[in-house]
Amino acid sequence: MARRSSRSFPVTVTQLPLVRCQICGRTIAHQPGRANEVLTEHYVKAHPEMLGSGPPVAEPDDSQ
């Protein structure tokens, strides 16, 4: 049985800041200073219906 050489490689663990989606509650990690960009990307992918210009406005009924 051949013995494999055991090498250890250093591992760096970085703790990133988190933001939480107000709609679905998902926690999203981001690099410092990029929270807005990352959260907007999440909204585009997961909640595109929420990015409209607001709720639809009913048009007046002219049939009277």
VOPAGU-2260 file (C-alpha; in pm, 1 decimal, decimal comma):
REM VOPAGU-2260
SITE   aa  ch    i         X         Y         Z
SITE  MET   A    0       0,0       0,0       0,0
SITE  ALA   A    1     154,8     328,4    -109,9
SITE  ARG   A    2     146,5     611,6     135,1
SITE  ARG   A    3      26,2     943,8      -4,5
SITE  SER   A    4     224,3    1245,5      94,8
SITE  SER   A    5      28,4    1462,0     330,1
SITE  ARG   A    6      49,9    1831,4     252,5
SITE  SER   A    7    -154,3    2087,2     430,4
SITE  PHE   A    8    -262,7    2394,7     245,4
SITE  PRO   A    9    -346,3    2711,8     431,5
SITE  VAL   A   10    -712,2    2803,1     422,7
SITE  THR   A   11    -836,2    3157,4     461,6
SITE  VAL   A   12   -1191,9    3207,4     576,5
SITE  THR   A   13   -1333,2    3551,1     516,8
SITE  GLN   A   14   -1644,8    3664,2     694,7
SITE  LEU   A   15   -1843,8    3890,1     465,4
SITE  PRO   A   16   -2109,0    4138,5     575,6
SITE  LEU   A   17   -2469,1    4024,8     531,5
SITE  VAL   A   18   -2790,9    4189,8     419,0
SITE  ARG   A   19   -3139,3    4043,0     440,3
SITE  CYS   A   20   -3400,3    4062,5     164,4
SITE  GLN   A   21   -3707,5    4242,8     295,2
SITE  ILE   A   22   -3937,5    4031,9      75,5
SITE  CYS   A   23   -3822,4    3671,2     117,2
SITE  GLY   A   24   -3593,8    3703,1     418,9
SITE  ARG   A   25   -3298,1    3545,4     238,9
SITE  THR   A   26   -2957,7    3640,2     379,1
SITE  ILE   A   27   -2711,7    3758,3     115,1
SITE  ALA   A   28   -2336,9    3802,0     167,7
SITE  HIS   A   29   -2159,9    4090,6      -1,8
SITE  GLN   A   30   -1820,5    4251,9     -20,3
SITE  PRO   A   31   -1786,2    4571,6     182,9
SITE  GLY   A   32   -1939,8    4863,7      -2,6
SITE  ARG   A   33   -2137,4    4647,5    -246,2
SITE  ALA   A   34   -2455,4    4575,3     -46,7
SITE  ASN   A   35   -2677,4    4785,2    -273,6
SITE  GLU   A   36   -2544,5    4622,4    -590,5
SITE  VAL   A   37   -2578,0    4267,3    -456,7
SITE  LEU   A   38   -2926,1    4326,8    -314,8
SITE  THR   A   39   -3044,0    4485,5    -640,4
SITE  GLU   A   40   -2912,4    4183,3    -832,5
SITE  HIS   A   41   -3108,4    3956,5    -595,6
SITE  TYR   A   42   -3428,4    4157,4    -652,8
SITE  VAL   A   43   -3382,0    4140,6   -1031,4
SITE  LYS   A   44   -3344,7    3761,7   -1021,9
SITE  ALA   A   45   -3582,5    3662,9    -741,5
SITE  HIS   A   46   -3843,3    3942,5    -732,5
SITE  PRO   A   47   -3863,5    4112,7   -1073,8
SITE  GLU   A   48   -4231,1    4196,9   -1018,8
SITE  MET   A   49   -4131,1    4420,2    -728,4
SITE  LEU   A   50   -3907,3    4643,5    -943,0
SITE  GLY   A   51   -4190,2    4803,8   -1140,0
SITE  SER   A   52   -4270,4    5170,5   -1106,6
SITE  GLY   A   53   -4532,2    5093,8    -844,3
SITE  PRO   A   54   -4868,2    4921,7    -822,5
SITE  PRO   A   55   -5083,0    4932,2   -1135,1
SITE  VAL   A   56   -5319,1    5227,2   -1143,9
SITE  ALA   A   57   -5678,4    5163,2   -1251,9
SITE  GLU   A   58   -5776,8    5358,0   -1560,7
SITE  PRO   A   59   -6095,1    5565,9   -1537,6
SITE  ASP   A   60   -6409,4    5406,5   -1678,7
SITE  ASP   A   61   -6549,2    5632,3   -1956,7
SITE  SER   A   62   -6855,8    5414,9   -2028,0
SITE  GLN   A   63   -7094,9    5629,7   -1820,2
